Amino acid sequence: MSTHEDTTRPSDPEPHPSRRAEGRHVINIGHLVMGLVFLAYVAIWGLVQSDVVTDGDIRYLLPVPWVAGGAVGLTVAVTGGSQRRR
């Protein structure tokens, strides 16, 4: 009996030929939306730290990333779903 374990893994299966030819991958809508919202909040934080935005204006800026992220998510969900059916 050998004490050496076989650590070789079977090769990963080839991607679907049509997907590989297109060069596209499935978009995770949740990751896309949360990434955009995070970047928007970083931008708002930068504006507040550089005194471009005062304290009173922050309350108008805070919902903007959620609305924009929701709009992008809906757009990707609608257009991405129709492209997958083709």
Phi and psi in degrees as GROMACS dihedral restraints (atoms count N, CA, C in turn):
[ dihedral_restraints ]
;  ai    aj    ak    al  type     phi  dphi    fc
    3     4     5     6     1   -93.4    20    10
    4     5     6     7     1   143.5    20    10
    6     7     8     9     1   -90.0    20    10
    7     8     9    10     1    -4.3    20    10
    9    10    11    12     1   -85.3    20    10
   10    11    12    13     1   125.6    20    10
   12    13    14    15     1   -91.3    20    10
   13    14    15    16     1   144.3    20    10
   15    16    17    18     1   -80.9    20    10
   16    17    18    19     1   107.6    20    10
   18    19    20    21     1   -98.9    20    10
   19    20    21    22     1     8.5    20    10
   21    22    23    24     1   -74.3    20    10
   22    23    24    25     1   140.7    20    10
   24    25    26    27     1  -108.3    20    10
   25    26    27    28     1   146.6    20    10
   27    28    29    30     1   -62.9    20    10
   28    29    30    31     1   147.0    20    10
   30    31    32    33     1   -63.5    20    10
   31    32    33    34     1   149.1    20    10
   33    34    35    36     1   -63.2    20    10
   34    35    36    37     1   142.1    20    10
   36    37    38    39     1   -65.3    20    10
   37    38    39    40     1   148.2    20    10
   39    40    41    42     1   -65.6    20    10
   40    41    42    43     1   140.4    20    10
   42    43    44    45     1   -65.0    20    10
   43    44    45    46     1   160.2    20    10
   45    46    47    48     1   -54.7    20    10
   46    47    48    49     1   132.8    20    10
   48    49    50    51     1   -55.7    20    10
   49    50    51    52     1   -38.8    20    10
   51    52    53    54     1   -69.8    20    10
   52    53    54    55     1   -35.1    20    10
   54    55    56    57     1   -67.5    20    10
   55    56    57    58     1   -42.7    20    10
   57    58    59    60     1   -66.3    20    10
   58    59    60    61     1   -37.9    20    10
   60    61    62    63     1   -68.1    20    10
   61    62    63    64     1   -34.8    20    10
   63    64    65    66     1   -73.9    20    10
   64    65    66    67     1   -31.0    20    10
   66    67    68    69     1    75.6    20    10
   67    68    69    70     1    25.2    20    10
   69    70    71    72     1  -117.5    20    10
   70    71    72    73     1   160.3    20    10
   72    73    74    75     1  -136.3    20    10
   73    74    75    76     1   165.0    20    10
   75    76    77    78     1   -70.5    20    10
   76    77    78    79     1   135.1    20    10
   78    79    80    81     1   -91.4    20    10
   79    80    81    82     1   128.8    20    10
   81    82    83    84     1   -86.2    20    10
   82    83    84    85     1   107.6    20    10
   84    85    86    87     1   -63.4    20    10
   85    86    87    88     1   -38.4    20    10
   87    88    89    90     1   -62.6    20    10
   88    89    90    91     1   -43.4    20    10
   90    91    92    93     1   -65.6    20    10
   91    92    93    94     1   -40.1    20    10
   93    94    95    96     1   -61.8    20    10
   94    95    96    97     1   -48.6    20    10
   96    97    98    99     1   -64.6    20    10
   97    98    99   100     1   -47.0    20    10
   99   100   101   102     1   -67.2    20    10
  100   101   102   103     1   -33.9    20    10
  102   103   104   105     1   -64.9    20    10
  103   104   105   106     1   -42.7    20    10
  105   106   107   108     1   -66.5    20    10
  106   107   108   109     1   -40.0    20    10
  108   109   110   111     1   -64.3    20    10
  109   110   111   112     1   -42.7    20    10
  111   112   113   114     1   -60.3    20    10
  112   113   114   115     1   -46.6    20    10
  114   115   116   117     1   -62.6    20    10
  115   116   117   118     1   -37.3    20    10
  117   118   119   120     1   -66.2    20    10
  118   119   120   121     1   -40.8    20    10
  120   121   122   123     1   -68.0    20    10
  121   122   123   124     1   -33.0    20    10
  123   124   125   126     1   -64.9    20    10
  124   125   126   127     1   -40.8    20    10
  126   127   128   129     1   -64.7    20    10
  127   128   129   130     1   -42.0    20    10
  129   130   131   132     1   -64.1    20    10
  130   131   132   133     1   -42.2    20    10
  132   133   134   135     1   -60.1    20    10
  133   134   135   136     1   -41.7    20    10
  135   136   137   138     1   -63.0    20    10
  136   137   138   139     1   -39.6    20    10
  138   139   140   141     1   -65.4    20    10
  139   140   141   142     1   -40.0    20    10
  141   142   143   144     1   -67.9    20    10
  142   143   144   145     1   -42.7    20    10
  144   145   146   147     1   -66.6    20    10
  145   146   147   148     1   -30.9    20    10
  147   148   149   150     1   -90.3    20    10
  148   149   150   151     1     9.3    20    10
  150   151   152   153     1    59.5    20    10
  151   152   153   154     1    27.4    20    10
  153   154   155   156     1   -77.2    20    10
  154   155   156   157     1   -35.9    20    10
  156   157   158   159     1  -112.1    20    10
  157   158   159   160     1   131.0    20    10
  159   160   161   162     1   -89.3    20    10
  160   161   162   163     1   172.3    20    10
  162   163   164   165     1   -58.9    20    10
  163   164   165   166     1   -36.6    20    10
  165   166   167   168     1   -69.7    20    10
  166   167   168   169     1   -26.6    20    10
  168   169   170   171     1   -86.4    20    10
  169   170   171   172     1   -11.2    20    10
  171   172   173   174     1   -63.6    20    10
  172   173   174   175     1   -36.9    20    10
  174   175   176   177     1   -64.8    20    10
  175   176   177   178     1   -21.6    20    10
  177   178   179   180     1   -85.4    20    10
  178   179   180   181     1   -24.9    20    10
  180   181   182   183     1   -86.5    20    10
  181   182   183   184     1   -27.7    20    10
  183   184   185   186     1   -62.4    20    10
  184   185   186   187     1   -37.0    20    10
  186   187   188   189     1   -78.2    20    10
  187   188   189   190     1   -13.7    20    10
  189   190   191   192     1   -59.3    20    10
  190   191   192   193     1   -45.4    20    10
  192   193   194   195     1   -61.6    20    10
  193   194   195   196     1   -35.9    20    10
  195   196   197   198     1   -70.3    20    10
  196   197   198   199     1   -39.3    20    10
  198   199   200   201     1   -68.2    20    10
  199   200   201   202     1   -44.8    20    10
  201   202   203   204     1   -64.9    20    10
  202   203   204   205     1   -43.2    20    10
  204   205   206   207     1   -62.6    20    10
  205   206   207   208     1   -39.9    20    10
  207   208   209   210     1   -64.5    20    10
  208   209   210   211     1   -40.6    20    10
  210   211   212   213     1   -64.7    20    10
  211   212   213   214     1   -42.5    20    10
  213   214   215   216     1   -65.3    20    10
  214   215   216   217     1   -42.3    20    10
  216   217   218   219     1   -62.1    20    10
  217   218   219   220     1   -43.1    20    10
  219   220   221   222     1   -65.0    20    10
  220   221   222   223     1   -40.6    20    10
  222   223   224   225     1   -63.4    20    10
  223   224   225   226     1   -45.3    20    10
  225   226   227   228     1   -66.8    20    10
  226   227   228   229     1   -38.7    20    10
  228   229   230   231     1   -64.4    20    10
  229   230   231   232     1   -40.9    20    10
  231   232   233   234     1   -73.7    20    10
  232   233   234   235     1   -48.8    20    10
  234   235   236   237     1   -74.4    20    10
  235   236   237   238     1   -35.2    20    10
  237   238   239   240     1   -68.0    20    10
  238   239   240   241     1   -36.7    20    10
  240   241   242   243     1   -67.2    20    10
  241   242   243   244     1   -37.8    20    10
  243   244   245   246     1   -72.7    20    10
  244   245   246   247     1   -30.0    20    10
  246   247   248   249     1   -75.1    20    10
  247   248   249   250     1   -31.0    20    10
  249   250   251   252     1   -72.0    20    10
  250   251   252   253     1   -27.3    20    10
  252   253   254   255     1   -76.9    20    10
  253   254   255   256     1   -18.0    20    10
